[in-house]
Amino acid sequence: MAESTQNSDIAGSWQGALSVSGQSVPLLFHINPDLTASMDSPAQGATNIPIESVTIEGQKISINVAVAQATFTGEFNKPNNTIEGHWKQGPNKLPLKLEKVIEAVKTVINRPQHPTPPFDYVVEEVTFKNHNIKLAGTLTLPSSEGTYPGVVLISGSGPQDRDQTFMGHKTFLVIADYLTQHGIAVLRFDDRGVGKSTGNFDTATSADFAQDVSAAIDYLSSHKNIAKDSIGLMGHSEGGLIAPITASSNPDVGFVVLLAGPGQTGNDISIWQVKSFLRANGLSLQAAKAGSEITGALNHTVMTNRDIDNLASELELSYDKKWQTFPDDIKAEIKAIGGGKLSSPRVQQLSTKWMKYFLLHNPQTYLRKLTIPVLAIHGSKDTQMDMAQNLDKIRDALQEQAHPLTQVKEIHGVNHLFQRAKSGLMSEYSQIEETMSPDVLELLANWVLKVGT
């Protein structure tokens, strides 16, 4: 019988790395002898993330990171000083192996645009409700007396905090700071189930998030320092999908800004993303096309499924059927990067309510309803979203009822995060010190002031 694991066995620093979309995301855990603990995510510039609990049952170790809605569960191997298991966050379950380190090296990331107190504007911690869901955020207001245009920031896909912290960058913190210094009030908030917001992120769709955003609009409308007829939405990536949904149903929305927002269906976007990702990882055009065909087949299965209980088996069948159509050389290329079979994490991701809604959603349906000013921008080096295809479809959808102040434009030389970039690949995000191009920030402030005053 294996010897029971003691607190002293687990106390110390443990490090490992997740593989997320081909990128390595290091994690570092610091566990004390009394099993209190914290976590660092160096790639995201996040340190001392509180850990809710560390539990030991025999050789099984469980680490609950409640603030990130994540849990690591693994088996402790005392001779090797490792803990091997899985990191579960939302619908995703990823393998993770932790190794004990004598002296953990902390990564120092320079982010010169991240503002630090004291601020020369008013900062209010606020809460508002969407029915029984409490949403918590930060409202920044110019310090001078009067009323100001107001903007609600809407985050991209995945559970995001109010700053949209990603790869060491706090994009929404930087946007809020810049806009507020230029006379615009900004509300940014934790997604439902993230940070100080309640609710369940995992069971929600983009339509549910649109209701959360509408509640944020209602909150701004009631604030004494916000100009009631000058409240708008600014959404990044999926946030650019959510913004038109909200604006088409809430009459208090006066303008919309789409930052790398979609003009295509989620099905088209995901097929393009897989092909782009495989090409960026060195696969031939033929192998990348084959990989995107698998994605298309799986998406079709999700979109047409009527019985969620049978979806997993339908996905397996769909994958295998498509896989058998490829020649051996194409199979070999795809296998070299871990393909060839449908993984459990991918089945879990495809089985969510969010995924089916995303794949079926056509942004043009909502964009065509907008008669208010819209600013839609995409970066020319965006490798997560096809700039040309999405901008063209956004432009076409807005053309019929376009407001005179509406603009649809390419921003040269910036990536999906609107950083000035070389390759535009995700692996480059954390290496760039700049969080957002100053030219883009200036464009956003000038346009909002023009339409909001």
N, C-alpha and C positions, 0 to 999 in steps of 0.2 A: 504494500500500500504506500502511495506517495506521501511524503512528509507534508504536513500542513504548512501552508505559507504563512509567515509571520509579517507583522508590520515592518520590522527591520529589514526584511528581504526586499520590500517594495520601496522603502524610503530612499530618496535620491532623485537624480535627474534621468529622464528617459527620452530618447529622441527616435523619430522615425519620419517617414514621408508618405503622403498619399499621392497616387497618380490620378490627376483630374484632367480629362481631355488632353492627355499626352504631356501634361506639365507636372513637375514635381512640386508638391506643396509640403514643406517641412513642418513638423509639429514637435514641440518640446514640452514635456510635462515635468513639473517640480512637485514631488510628493514628500510631505513631512512625516516623521515617525507617528504622529497622531492621526495620520491620513487626511489632514487638511492639505489642499493642493491648489496649484494654479497652472496655467498653460500659456505658452507663447506660440504665435503663428508668425514667424519672421517675414515670410513673403507678403503678409498683409500688414506688417508693421504693428502688430498687436501683441502686447506683452501683459503679463499678470492677469490674464483672463480667469475669472474665478471659476473653480470647479465645485459643483454642488456636493458631490460625494465620491469617495473611493471605497469600494467594498471588496472583501476577500471571502470566497467560499471555496475551501480546498485549494486547488490550483487555479481557480477561475478568478480573474480580476475584472471588475467593472468600474469604469470612470464615467461619471455623468457630468457633462458640460451643459447645464441647463440653459445658460444665456445664449448658447449657440444651437439649442435644440439638438444636441448631439450626444451619442454614447459610444464609448469604446469598450468592447468586451473581448477578452483574450485569455489564453492559457499561459501561465507563468512557467518558464523553464529555468530552474535554479542553476544547473551546471553551466548553461550558456548565458545566463543573465539576460534573457529575452522574454518578452510578452508578445505572443503572436495571436492575432484575431482580426476583428472587423470594426471599422468606424462607420456608424450609422448616423446619418444626418438627413432629416426629411425622408424622401423616398429612396435615397441613395445609400447603398451598403458597399463599402470599399475595403479591400484587404489592407491591413496595417500591421507592421512588425516594429515593435519598440525594442531598442537596445539601451542598456544602462550605460551612462557615460560618467566618467570621473569628474570632469569639469566641463560643464555645458558652456559653449561659446554663444554669446548673444549677438545677434546681428543688429548693427546700428544702421538704420536707413535714413538717408537725408531727404526730407520732404520740405523744401524751402517755402512752398506756397501754403502749407498748413498754418493757419493763424493760431496764435496763442494769446491768452488773456494778459493784460486787461484789454477789452475791446472798446472801440470808440463808438459803440452803438448799444442799444438795449437788447438784452438776451433774456427771454422768458421760457421757462420750462412749462409746457402746457399739456393738457389731456383733453380729449373729446371722444364722443361715442358714436359708433355705428351700431345701433340697437344695443345688444348686450356685450359688444366688443369695445374695450377701452383702448384707445390708441394714444401713445405718448410721443411727444416730440419737442422740438425746439423752435420757437418763433424769434427771429431777429428783426428788430425795428430800427430805422434811423433815429438818432437821438434828438433831432429837432422836433418841435411841436407841430402838430397837424396830422393830415391823413396822407397815406402813400399807396401806390399800387402794391398789390400783394401777389405772391407766387407760391404755389404748392409744388414741391419737388416730388416726383414719382420714380421709384427705383426700378432697376432692371430685374431680370429673372433670378429666382432663388431667394431664400430668406435674407433680407438686407437690413442693416441697422440704419438709423436716420442719416448717417454720414455717407452711406453707400461705401463702406470700407471694403476695398478689394485690392489685392496685390500691393499692400502697403500704402495705398492712396485713399484719401477721404474726399472723394470728388464733390459730394454734396456740401461738405463743410466749406470747401474752397469756393464753390458757386455761391453759397449763402453769404459768405463773408464779402465777396466782391460785389454782389448785387446790393447788399444792404449798405455798404459804404457808398454806393451810388444812388441812394434814395429809394430803394425797393425793399419792402418787407418780404421775408421768406419764411415759410413753414416747411420744415422737413420732419419726418416722423418714422419711428421704427415700424417695419412691417408687422402685421398681426402675428402674434406668437413669438416675436423677436424682441430682445431687450426688455423694455418696460411696457410693451404692448401685450394685451391678452389676445385670446383667440387661437385658432389652429391653422397654421400656415399650410400644412400638408394636405388638407382636404379642400382647399380653396382654389378657385380658378381666377383668371384675369377679370372676369365679370364681377366676382366677389371683391377683388382688390379695387375695382372701379367704384364700388359702393363705399369703401373706406375713404377713397379720395374725395368722393362727393361729400362725405361727412367733414372732411378737412376744409372743403370750400364753404360749407355751412358755418363752420367755426370762424373762418376769416370774415365772413359776411357779418358776423355779430360783433366783431372787434371794433372798438371805438376809433382806432388809429388806421383802419384800412378803408380805402376808397371803395365803396360798394360796387361801383361800376367799372372797376379796374382790377379785377381779380382773375388770374390766369393759372394755367397748368404748364409745368415743364417736366417732361418725361424722358428718361433715358432708356434706350433699347426696348425691353418689354413695357417700360413706363410710357414709351411712345405709342404703344398699342392701347394701353389703358386710358391715356389722356383723351383720345377721340370718343371712346365709349362714354366716359364721364361727361365730356362737353356736349355730346349730342342729347343728353337727357337732363342736365342741370343748367337752367337758364342763367344762373349767376356766373357762369364761366365766360369771361370776356375775351380771352385769347388763349392760344395754345402754342407751345414750343416743343418740337419733336427732335430729340437728340439721338441720331442713329435709330430712329423708329422704323417699324416695318411698313411696307406698302404691299407686300406679298402675303399669301397665306402662310401659316406656320408649317404646313406640309412642304411648300416650295422652299422656305427658308432652311428647314432642317436637312433637306436633300442637298441643297447647295453647301451648307456648312460641312457636312460629312465629306463631300467631294473635295472641298477646299482644304480641310484638315488632313486628309490622306495625301493630297499632293504636297502639302507643306512638310509632311513627314517622309517624303522621298519616294512614295509609290508612283508607278507609271500612270499615265492618263487613263489607260484601260482598266487598271486595278482600282483606281480612284472612282471611275465611273461604275464599276461593278459594286463597290462598297456603297455608293449612293443608290444603286438599284435595290440593294438589300434594304436600305433605309426606307425607300419608297414602298417596298412590299410590306414592311412592318407597319409603316404609317397607315397604309390602306387597311390592314387588318384591324388596327386600333379604331380607325374612323368608321368602319362598317360593323364592328362588334356590337352585339345586342345583349350579350350575357357575360358580365365581367368574370364570372366563375370559370368560364371556358377560355378566357382571353390568353392565359399563359400557354395552354396547349396549342391554340391557334397560332400564336406567335412563333412557337417552336416549329410548327409545320410550315409556316410561311418562310421562315429563315432557311430551313433545310431544302425546301423546294427550289428556292432561288439559288442557293449555294450549289446545287447539283448541275446547274446550267453553265457554270464557269469552267474554263479549261484549267488544267493542272498548274500552269505557270501563274495564272491569276490567283488561284487558291494559295499558292506558295507565298506570294507577295503579301496577301492579306493575313495569312497565318503568322508571318514574321513579326507582325505588330500586335499579335494577340487575338486575331479574328479566327473565323472558322466555326464558331459555335456561339449561340446566344447566351450571354452571361445573365446570372440572376439579378445583378444590379440594373441591367438594361431592361429586363422584364418588369422589374419594380417601377422603374421610371416611366415606361410606356403604359403602365397600368393605372397611372394617376388620373384623376378627373382633370387636373390642370393640363396634362398632355393632350387629351382628346379635344378639349376646348381650343387649345393653341393650334393644333393641326387643322381644325375645321374653320377657325376664325379667319375672316377676310376683312382686313382693315379698311378696304375701300368702301365697304358698306357704311361705316361710320364717318369716314372722311368726307364722303359725298353730302352728308347732312350738315356740315359745318359752313356757316356763313360769317363767322367771326375771323379775325386775323390769325393766320397760322405762319409760323416760322419753322421750316423743316430743313435740317442740315445733316449731312453725312460726310465722313472723312474719306479722302481718296485712298488711304492706306488701311481701311477697315477690312480685316480678314474674318470677322464674325458675321458680317452682313454685306450682301452684294449691293454696293453703293448705287451703281447704275440702274439695276433692276428696281430697287426699292424707291429711289428718287423719282424715276420715271412713272411708276405706278401711283406714288403720292401726288405727283404733279397732275397726272391725268384725272385722279379722283377729285382734286380740288378745283380743277379748271372751270367746271361748269358754274360754280357759285363762288368763285374766288373773291375774297375781299381785296380792295386796292392795296392794302399793306401786307398781303400775304407774300412770302418769299420761300422759294424752294431752291437750295443751292448746295453745291459741293464745296467742302473746305479742303484745300490742297495740303497734302503732306501730313495729315493727322490720322490717328488710328481710331478704333472703336471708342476709346475713352477720351478722344479729342486731345491726346498728347501729340506733340511733334515727334514723329517716329521715323525709323529707318525701314524696318521690315513690315511693321504693323502686326506681327505675330503676338499671341498672348504671352509667350515666353519673354518678350521684351518689356511688357508693362512695368514689372517691378524694378527693372534695371534703369528705367527713365526717372530722373529726379523730378521732372515736371509733372504735376498732377493734371493740369489742363492748360492748353495753349492760351496765353494772354490775349491773343487776337480773338479767339472764340469768346472768352469772357467779355471782352469789350463789345463784340457784336451782340451778345445776349443782352447786356445792360442797355445798350443804345436802342435796340429794337423794343424791349419791354417798355422803356421810358417813352418811346415814340407812340406806341399803341395804348399805353396805360395812362397817359396824361392828356 
